[in-house]
Each structure stands twice: as structure tokens, then as C-alpha cells.
């Protein structure tokens, strides 16, 4: 039987800018907050991630005159979607959602701190040049299974799940506790397929609540 010390819950980017009224609001993003609060007591270890961008981050369309939000540019040999300014360090938009229970969160992982490269994953930047230290933290705490939820399904959740699985963790995505962007129609469904192809187990909220950790 899985024990509490072997399992961790990772809450991906449940921040103001990704929720209602935010500069990069994910449709229905606020709906996952109560699910996150209900899930946390089922885990001994809870980690939250926060996008934490400098104002001049190269993923912001505003830092590329003549280009628009939603365009794709090649930066550092990687395709980069240009986003509205979001989750700027120390701003209200970068804060965790006010209704999110933070009393059970053991660690916050900051990502996207390098102005020159984006960081969708909770584990690495998009070029896998720099680690956030999350993998080492999980291993130090004896974690074997990770359960991931948050925003957005087709970006930060997907890449966090794929990296977790690649690093050897038994990785589960709580799919109805995520919300996606679907910048191109079908992106959310494709992301679920990609996660499954990398060995990620797709679960529902009730599946996890019913588990005896």
C-alpha cells in the first residue's frame, strides 16, 4: 500500500493571473481552487509552483515591439509563444489565489525567473538547462508517487507531468482538477495523449479522494 511519505501533491501555478480577472486567465481556472483545498489533507507533502517572471521576460509580447500575443517566435532555438505580461515578480498577479489554503503547503517552487527562457515545467526550464531543485527535494523526502493538478493542462501541467515521469516518479495527473487554454482547438486533448504516452496515469478527483494514502 502507498504510504503518505511516498506521495506528494503538486499544485501547478494556481495564481491570480491565471484565474478570473487575471492577465492570462485560464477559462474556469478558479474552479480548481476548492479541489486543491480538498486534496491537500490527503497528502503529507504538498508543493506549489509559482511563475515568477521579471518584468522584461522574453515570453512577454510587450518586450517584442511589432509582435502580438499568441504569436510564436524562436528564442534560444526554442519555439516560444508570446504571452501577455503575467506573474511578474512581487505583483498581485503572481500571488497564489487568495482562496487557496496555503497552510498545508510545504514548499513553493519558483519558475520562469530567467528573463531569457520560459519555464513551463515545475522541474526545469524549457531547454532543460536549469533545474528548479524540485526533483532533489522530492527524492530527499522519499517521494515515489506524484499527483499533479493545476493550470494550465496544455502547458505547465503537461510539461511538469512529462518531466516527473521522465525523472522516474510514478506520475499521476488529476485531470478534472486542471483547466487548459486550448490556444489551438484540440491542444488540451493532445496534451492528455502526450502525457499518457510518457507513462502518466490520468485520474479523476474522486479517484484520489477515495484512495487510502
C-alpha positions as CSV (number, residue, x, y, z in Angstrom):
1,X,0.0,0.0,0.0
2,X,1.2,3.5,-0.8
3,X,2.2,5.4,2.3
4,X,1.9,9.1,2.9
5,X,5.6,9.6,2.9
6,X,5.9,8.2,-0.6
7,X,3.3,10.5,-2.2
8,X,3.3,14.3,-2.9
9,X,0.7,16.6,-4.3
10,X,2.0,19.3,-6.7
11,X,-0.2,22.4,-7.3
12,X,0.8,24.0,-10.5
13,X,0.5,27.8,-10.9
14,X,-2.7,28.5,-9.0
15,X,-2.0,32.2,-9.3
16,X,-4.1,35.3,-9.7
17,X,-3.0,36.0,-13.2
18,X,-4.2,32.5,-14.4
19,X,-7.6,32.8,-12.7
20,X,-10.6,35.0,-13.2
21,X,-9.7,38.6,-13.9
22,X,-6.0,37.8,-14.4
23,X,-3.9,38.9,-17.4
24,X,-3.7,35.4,-18.7
25,X,-6.8,33.9,-17.2
26,X,-7.4,30.2,-17.9
27,X,-11.1,29.5,-18.7
28,X,-12.8,28.3,-15.5
29,X,-9.4,28.4,-13.7
30,X,-11.0,29.4,-10.3
31,X,-13.0,26.2,-10.3
32,X,-9.9,24.1,-9.3
33,X,-9.2,26.0,-6.1
34,X,-11.7,24.2,-3.9
35,X,-10.5,20.9,-5.3
36,X,-6.9,21.8,-4.4
37,X,-8.1,22.6,-0.9
38,X,-9.9,19.3,-0.6
39,X,-7.0,17.3,-1.9
40,X,-4.3,18.7,0.3
41,X,-5.2,16.9,3.6
42,X,-4.8,13.5,1.7
43,X,-1.0,14.1,1.3
44,X,1.7,14.6,3.8
45,X,3.8,16.6,1.4
46,X,2.3,19.5,-0.7
47,X,4.3,21.6,-3.2
48,X,3.0,24.7,-5.0
49,X,4.7,26.2,-8.0
50,X,4.6,29.9,-9.0
51,X,5.5,31.5,-12.3
52,X,7.9,34.3,-11.1
53,X,8.9,36.4,-14.1
54,X,11.0,39.5,-14.2
55,X,9.2,42.4,-15.9
56,X,11.5,42.1,-19.0
57,X,10.8,38.4,-19.5
58,X,11.3,37.4,-23.1
59,X,8.0,35.4,-23.2
60,X,6.1,38.7,-22.9
61,X,4.8,40.1,-26.2
62,X,5.3,43.6,-24.8
63,X,9.0,43.0,-24.9
64,X,9.0,42.3,-28.7
65,X,7.8,45.5,-30.5
66,X,5.7,44.7,-33.5
67,X,4.7,41.3,-32.3
68,X,1.3,40.3,-30.8
69,X,0.1,38.0,-28.0
70,X,-0.3,34.5,-29.4
71,X,2.5,34.7,-32.0
72,X,5.2,32.1,-31.9
73,X,8.9,33.2,-32.1
74,X,12.1,31.3,-32.0
75,X,14.1,32.2,-28.9
76,X,17.1,30.3,-27.7
77,X,16.4,27.8,-30.5
78,X,13.0,27.0,-29.0
79,X,9.5,27.9,-30.2
80,X,8.2,30.5,-27.8
81,X,4.5,31.5,-27.6
82,X,4.3,35.3,-26.8
83,X,2.1,35.9,-23.8
84,X,0.6,38.9,-22.1
85,X,2.6,40.2,-19.2
86,X,1.8,37.8,-16.3
87,X,3.0,36.7,-12.9
88,X,5.6,39.5,-12.6
89,X,7.7,39.1,-9.5
90,X,6.1,40.6,-6.4
91,X,3.0,41.6,-8.2
92,X,-0.6,40.8,-7.2
93,X,-0.9,38.7,-10.3
94,X,1.9,36.4,-9.2
95,X,0.4,35.7,-5.8
96,X,-1.3,32.4,-5.1
97,X,-5.1,32.6,-5.4
98,X,-6.5,34.1,-2.2
99,X,-8.9,31.2,-1.6
100,X,-6.1,28.6,-1.9
101,X,-5.3,27.1,1.5
102,X,-1.6,27.7,1.9
103,X,-1.3,26.4,5.5
104,X,-0.5,22.8,4.3
105,X,2.0,23.8,1.6
106,X,5.4,22.6,2.5
107,X,7.4,24.2,-0.3
108,X,6.9,26.7,-3.1
109,X,8.9,26.3,-6.3
110,X,9.6,29.5,-8.3
111,X,10.0,29.1,-12.0
112,X,10.5,31.3,-15.1
113,X,12.9,33.5,-13.2
114,X,15.4,33.7,-16.0
115,X,14.4,36.5,-18.4
116,X,15.8,34.7,-21.4
117,X,13.9,31.5,-21.3
118,X,10.5,30.3,-20.2
119,X,9.8,27.5,-17.7
120,X,6.6,25.6,-18.1
121,X,7.7,22.6,-16.1
122,X,7.9,22.6,-12.3
123,X,11.2,20.8,-12.7
124,X,13.3,22.5,-15.5
125,X,13.3,25.5,-17.8
126,X,12.1,24.8,-21.3
127,X,15.6,23.9,-22.6
128,X,16.3,21.7,-19.6
129,X,19.4,23.8,-18.8
130,X,18.5,24.7,-15.2
131,X,16.7,22.6,-12.6
132,X,14.4,24.1,-10.1
133,X,15.6,21.7,-7.4
134,X,12.1,20.1,-7.1
135,X,13.3,16.6,-8.1
136,X,16.0,16.6,-5.5
137,X,13.5,17.8,-2.9
138,X,11.1,15.0,-3.7
139,X,13.8,12.4,-3.5
140,X,15.1,13.7,-0.2
141,X,11.6,13.2,1.2
142,X,11.3,9.6,-0.1
143,X,8.7,10.5,-2.7
144,X,7.9,7.8,-5.3
145,X,4.4,9.0,-6.5
146,X,3.5,12.5,-7.5
147,X,0.0,13.7,-8.1
148,X,-0.2,16.9,-10.2
149,X,-3.1,19.3,-10.7
150,X,-3.4,23.0,-11.7
151,X,-3.0,25.4,-14.6
152,X,-2.8,25.0,-17.4
153,X,-3.4,21.5,-18.7
154,X,-1.8,22.0,-22.1
155,X,1.3,23.9,-20.8
156,X,2.7,23.9,-17.3
157,X,0.7,20.8,-16.1
158,X,1.7,18.8,-19.2
159,X,5.4,19.6,-19.1
160,X,5.5,19.1,-15.3
161,X,3.9,15.7,-15.7
162,X,6.2,14.6,-18.6
163,X,9.3,15.7,-16.7
164,X,8.2,14.0,-13.5
165,X,7.6,10.7,-15.4
166,X,10.9,11.0,-17.2
167,X,12.7,11.5,-13.9
168,X,11.3,8.2,-12.7
169,X,8.5,9.3,-10.5
170,X,5.2,7.4,-10.7
171,X,3.2,10.3,-12.1
172,X,-0.5,10.9,-11.9
173,X,-2.4,13.9,-13.3
174,X,-5.7,14.7,-11.7
175,X,-7.3,15.8,-14.9
176,X,-10.6,17.3,-13.7
177,X,-8.6,19.4,-11.2
178,X,-6.8,21.0,-14.1
179,X,-8.0,23.6,-16.7
180,X,-6.5,24.3,-20.1
181,X,-6.1,27.1,-22.6
182,X,-6.7,25.4,-25.9
183,X,-4.8,28.1,-27.8
184,X,-5.3,25.9,-30.8
185,X,-8.5,23.8,-30.7
186,X,-7.6,20.3,-29.6
187,X,-4.5,21.3,-27.6
188,X,-5.9,20.0,-24.3
189,X,-6.8,16.6,-25.7
190,X,-3.4,16.4,-27.4
191,X,-1.7,17.2,-24.1
192,X,-3.5,14.4,-22.3
193,X,-2.5,12.0,-25.0
194,X,1.2,13.2,-24.8
195,X,1.1,12.7,-21.0
196,X,-0.2,9.2,-21.4
197,X,2.4,8.4,-24.0
198,X,5.1,9.3,-21.4
199,X,3.6,6.9,-18.8
200,X,1.5,9.4,-16.9
201,X,-1.6,8.0,-15.3
202,X,-4.8,10.1,-15.8
203,X,-7.0,10.1,-12.7
204,X,-10.2,11.9,-11.6
205,X,-10.5,13.9,-8.4
206,X,-12.8,11.3,-6.8
207,X,-10.3,8.5,-7.6
208,X,-7.7,10.3,-5.5
209,X,-10.1,11.2,-2.7
210,X,-11.1,7.6,-2.4
211,X,-7.5,6.4,-2.2
212,X,-6.2,5.3,1.2
213,X,-2.9,7.0,1.5
